[in-house]
C-alpha cells in the first residue's frame, strides 16, 4: 500500500493526494441513511483532465478501484469507496468554462455546483432548470445519477438538459459525446448512456448543458385535502388542464408537520382546517407576465377546488419560497426523525392513486407507518421507512418496490441504485437486461476498476 501511495503521489504531486489519517471521514460516505461508511486508500483532487487520465491509467495498470465523487449529496451509497480504492474528488475542477448566451448553453467542469451555475447564468437572464433539492450538489454528481427534482413536471430531468460530455474511460482514453446541438441521429447516443450510470462507465470531466430563460413571474398555491387519495387523484386533471405547472408536490400531514417544524415556518392555516387535512398539494406556475400567471393560477385553483380541495390558498412570495425550501429539505426532516431509508419509487402519473393505496395497505400489513411527500406531477414519491431490523426492512421495502413495479413503475426515479438498492434491483429486474448491462460495463471498463459494486456486483 505504501508503494501505491508513493507512486500516486509522484504522479500527481503531494498537494493533490491524501492518504491514511489525512483522509477526512467525509470521503467515506454520502447521505444514504443505512450504507456503512468506508475509508479509501487515498483521495485525489485532480485539477484538470490530464490528472484524471493519469489516475485512471495508474489504477487500471494496478487493478485499484476508483470512485468518482462530486459533493457527496447522493442518497444511494454510489460514492462510497472500496477500502483499498481511490476517491477522485472534483472540488478543484469547478470552473464554468463557457456561458453561451446565443445558444442558451453552459459548459462546466464536474465540480461546479448548481448554486454557482445559476448565479452565473442569472446575470444573462438564464437558468439551469433542474432543481433536485440540494443546490450545493455538483453537476458531475447530477449527471451520474440523472438527478430530477420538483421541476421535472415542467422541465424534465438531467438527461433532458445534457447535450454533450467529455469523459475519461477507465483505460485513460478521452471521449467527447454530443455537443451544442439539440438532436442527433449519428450512431449510439453515448451521452445518454453515461448519464445515470453512477460513475461505473466513465468519469465525466466536462458537460455541455442546456439553459432556459428565467420567467420572472410566479404564483404558488397551497391546497389542503381531507384525504391523500383525493389529493393524488387531482394531479392528472391539473396537469392536463393546460396550466403547465412548474411544480406539483404532494405532502402528507405528518411530513408537513415535520418540515414546517424543522424550518420554523407557519402555514397560516386555521388549526381546525389543519386537523381535517390528511394531505396537501403545493402547486406553482410561472410565466413572462403577471397577467398570464394570474390567469393560470386562477385556472389551477378552479381545477383543485372542483376536485375536492378544502381551500385554495394563494401564498405570498416570501411564504411560498419558505415552504418550497422546506419541502426541498424534507429528507433532512426524515433523517432527523431517524428514518432508516427513503424510497423514491416512480409510477405512471395516473397510477399514483393506486400506488398510494397499496402503500397504505403495505404499512398496515407490516405494522408501521410510511409518511412521505413527492413529485406528484411526474408520479415520483418519496417515502420514509422507519424499520431498524434489516430483514424486516428488506421485506417492507421489497413490497414497496414490487407494488410500484406491478403498476408499470420502477424502483428508483432519481436517487439511483448505488449500493443501497442493489439487492432489490438484482432480484426484480429482467435477467436479460442485467446481463446486457454487464456487457456494456465490460466494454467500457474491461478491468472492472470504476466504481465496482455499484448497481451490481
N, C-alpha and C positions, 0 to 999 in steps of 0.2 A: 504494500500500500504506500509506503514511503517513497518508493521509486516511481510509482504512478503520479503521486502528487508533485514530485520533483520534476518529472518530465512535463507535466501540465503547466507548472509554474514557468518553466523555461520557455514554453510555447507562447504564453500569454502575458507574462510579467507578473511579479508578485502582487501588484496592486489590483489585479483583476482575478485573483484566485483566493479563496479562503478554505481552510480545512480544519478538522479537529474541533477544538474548543472555540475557534474563531467563527464557526458556522452558527449563526443565530438560529434559535428554535423556530422562528417564523418560516424558515425554508423547508421545514419538515412536515408542513400541513397546509390545508386550505380551510374553508369554512364549513366543510361537511361535519355533520353532528356526531357521527359514530365511527368514522375511519380513524384508526390509531395513527399518530404521527410517526415518522421515521426520519432519522438523521442521515443525510447523504454523506458520501465520502468527501465531497467537495462542492462548493458553489463557485461558479464563474460568472463574471459580468462582462460580456462582450461589448465592445464599443462600436463595432462595425461588422459588416458581412464577413470580411476575411477572418475575423476572430471566430465566428460561428463555423465557418468552413474548417478551420484548423481543429476546433474542438471535436467536430463530428468525425473528421478523418482520424484523429487521435483515438477517439472512442471506438471507432469501427475496427481499427487495427488491433486493439487490445480487448475487444469484447466488453467494454464498460457501458452499462446502461446510462442513458441520457434522458432527463426530464426537463422540457421547457417550462418556464414559469413566467406568468405575467404579474398581476397584482395579488394573486392568491385569494381572489374573492369567490372562486368556484365552490360548488356545493356537492360535488360527487367524488372528491378524492383524486381527480385526474392529475393533479400536480404534486401528489405525494411521491417522493422519490424512492428508489430502491436503496437499501442501506449501504450498498457498495457502489452506488451510482453517483452521477454528477448532475447537479441542477444548473441549467442555463437560465439565468435571471436577466430580464431585459430592462432593468432600471436605467441603464446607461445608453440604451438605444431608444430614445424617447423624443425624436425630432419630428416635427411636421415638415416634411421635405418640400411640399408644394400645396398651395391653395389655388386651384384653377377656377377662377370665378366665371370664366366664359363657358366652361363645360360643366360647372357645378360639381367639382370633384376635389378630393384631397388625396395626397399621397403621404403616408405616415409610416414611421417605424413602429414595431410591435409594442414598445413600452409607452407609447402615447396614451394618456388617459382620456376617457370620454369628456371629462371636465375641460381638459386642456384643448382638445379639438374643438369643442363647441364654443369655448371662449374665443378662439381664433376665428372660427367661421362666422360668429355673430357680427364681427366687425364688417363683414361683407354681406350681411343680411341672409346668411345661410345657416343651416343646422344639419347635423348628422342625426337622423330621426329615430335611431334605435336606442331606447332607454331601458336597459334591463333592470334598473332599480338600484344600482350601485355605481355612481358616477366616477368613483375612483378606479373602477375596473379598467384594464388596459385593452386596447384594440386587438392586440395579439391574442389575449385570452378570449375575447368575444368571438374572434374568428374561429378559434379552436373549438368552442362549444356551440357555435351558431346561436349566440345569445338572442333572446327575444325581448320580452317585457310588455308593459302596459300598452304601448302604442302600436303593437303588432296588428291590431284590428284594422288600423288605417294604413300603416306603412310597411307591414311585414316584419321580417326578422333579418338578422345579419346577412344571410346569404342573398337577400334581395338588394343589398347595398354594397356588396364587394364585387368589383368589376375585374380586378386583377390582383395577382400576388407575385412577389418574388420569394422563393423558398429554397432552403438548402436541404438536399436529400441526405440521408444517413451516410452516404458514401462521400459527402463533401461537395458533390456537384450542385450547381446553382441552376434553377429553372425559373423562367418567367411565364406566367399564365395570364391570359386575358389582357386588358388594357383599358384605355379611355374610350371604350365603345360599349354600347348597351346591348348588342346582340351579336351572336356568332354561330356559325354552323360549320366549324372547321375542326373536325376531329373530336376526340373525347374532351369533355369540359373538366380539366384538371383543377380549375379554380374551385368549382363546386364540390369536387371530390375531397379536396383538402379541408374546406370549411366544414366544421363539425367533427373532424377526425381526432380531436382531443390530443393532438401532439404525437400521434402514433405513426404518421406517414412522412412528414417533413416538418421542418421548423420555418415558420413564416418570418421573414425579416423585413418585409415591406408590403403594404396593402394599398390598393387604389380604391377609394370609397366614393360612393355617390352621395352628394349632399342635396338638400331641398331648400326652397325659400322659407324663411321664417314667416309664419302667419301671425300677425300681431294681436289679433282679437280672439278672445276665448271666453266661453261660459261653461260653468260646471254645475251640474245638478246632483243632488243627493236625495235618494228616494227610499224610504223605509217600506218594507213589505211584511205582511203578517206571517208569511211562510217562505222558506227558502225555495220551495217548488214554484211559487208564484213569481218570485224574483227571477229565477233562472228561465222560466217559460217566456218571460217578456223579451229576452235578449234577441231571438231571431226576428221578431216583429220590429224591434228597434233598428237592427242592422239593415233590414230590407226597406226601411221607410224612406231611404234616400238622404238621411241626415249626414251619413259619412262620419260617424263619431271618431274622435281622437282616441278615446279610451272608453271601455265598458267593463267595469270591475264589479264583481260581487264580493261582499264582505259579510260573513255571518256575525251574529250578535256577540258571541264570545270573542272572536277576533277583533271586532270593532272596539269592544271594551278594552282589550289588551293594548291595541295600537294607540288609542287615544290616551290611555293612562301613561304609556311609555313616553309619548310625545308631549304630554301635559296640555292637550288641547280639549276644547269643549265643542260638542256638535251643535249646541244651541237649540236642541230639540227637547220639548217638554218630557219630563220623566214618564208621564202617563203614556205618551206615544212610544217612547223607547221601550217600555215594558211590553207593549203589544207587538213589537218588532222582532222578527226572527232573523231577518237578513236585509241588507241594503244593496242598492245599486248605485255606483258612482259613475256618472256619465259626463264626459267633456266633449265639447265641439269647438272647432277653431275655424277662422276664416280671414279673408282680406279686409272685410269691413265689419263695423259694429252692427249695421243693419242686417247683414246676412247672418251673422252669428245669433242675433236676437231671434231672427226668423227660425233658424234651425233649433235653437233652444226651446222655442215655443212648440215646434213640431214634435221634438223629442219628449217634452213634458206631456203633451197630449197622448202620445203612444203609451208612455209609462202610466199615466193616470187611467187610461182605458183598460190596462192590463193588471190593475189591482194595487198600484202604489197607494199607500195610506196618505201620503202627502208628496208633493214635489217641491223641494227647496232649491232655489237659485242661490248659490253661495257667493258671498263677496270674494273678490280676487284673493285677498290675503288668507281668508278661511279656506278657500279652495286649494291654494298652494300648500297650506299646512296639512290638510287632510290627504292630499295626494302624496306628499312627502312621508306622512305617517304610514300610508298604505305601502309605499315603497320599502319601508323599514319593517314590514310585518315579519320577515324572517328573524330579525333581532328580538321581536316580541316572543316568537315561538322559542327561540334559543334561551331567552331569559326565563321562560316558563318551564325550561328543562325538557323540551321536546326531544325525542330520541331520533327522529328523522323527519324529513319533509318530502312529500311525494309531489311530483309535477306531471301527472298524467294528462294527456290531451285526447279528446274525443271529437268527432264531428260536432259542430256547434249545436245542431238541432238535437243531438243525442245527450246533451249536457243534463237536461232534467232527469232523464232515465238514469244517467250515471250517478247523480247526486242521491236519487232514491236508493240505488244499490249501496252507496257509501253509508247511508243511514242504517240499512239492513246489516251491512258488514260490521258496523260499530256495535250494534245490538248483539249480534252473534258472538262477537269477541269480548263483550262486556266492557267496552271502553267508549270514549268519545273521540271524534275526529273533527276538530274545528278547522276552519280554513277560509281562504279567500281565493280569488283567481281572476284570470283574464277571460271573463265570461264571453267577451266578444269573439274570441277565437277558440273557445272550448277547452282552455287550459286551466286546470285547477291546481291550487297549492294546498295540500292537506298536511296538517301537523299530526304526527304519530307519537303517542305517549305510551311506550311499552319498553321497559328495560330488559326483560328476558329475551335473549337473542332468538330463540326458537319460536316463541310466541310472536315476536315482532316479524320474523320471517313469514309466518303463516298469515298474519294480518296484512302485511304489505303485498304478499303474493295475491291475496284475494282482491286487493285494491287494483293491482296491475291487471289481473285477469278480467275483472269487471270492465275495465276500460278497453281491453283488447277485444272482448266479445262484442262491444259496441262499435268496433271499427277504428279504435284509437290505438295509441302506443304508450309505452311506459314512461317516456321522458320527452317533454316538449322543448325544454331549453336548458336544463341543468346538465344533461349528458349522462352517459353510462358510468364513466370513470371506473373506480374500483367498487363503489358502493352498490351499484345496481347490476354488476357483472353476473352475479349468480342468477338473478331473475332473467336477464337478457339471454343467457345461455340456455336456460330451461324452457323459455317461452318463445324464442324466435325460431323461424323456419331454419332447420339444419342446413339446407342447401344454400340459403342466403349467408349463414355464418361461414360456411366453407368458402364461399366466394369472397367474403370479406378477408378471410385468412390469406387467400391467394393474392389479393390486392396488397395486403400488408407485406407479404413475402416479396412482391415485385418492387415495392418502394424500399423495403428495409430487409434485405436478404439475411443480415446477421442478427436481426431482432434486437437492436440496441435502443430503439427510440420509444421511450415511454412504455416498456414492457409491462404486462399485467393490467394495462388499461383497456377497457372494453371487453377483451377476452384474454385468457392466459396464453 
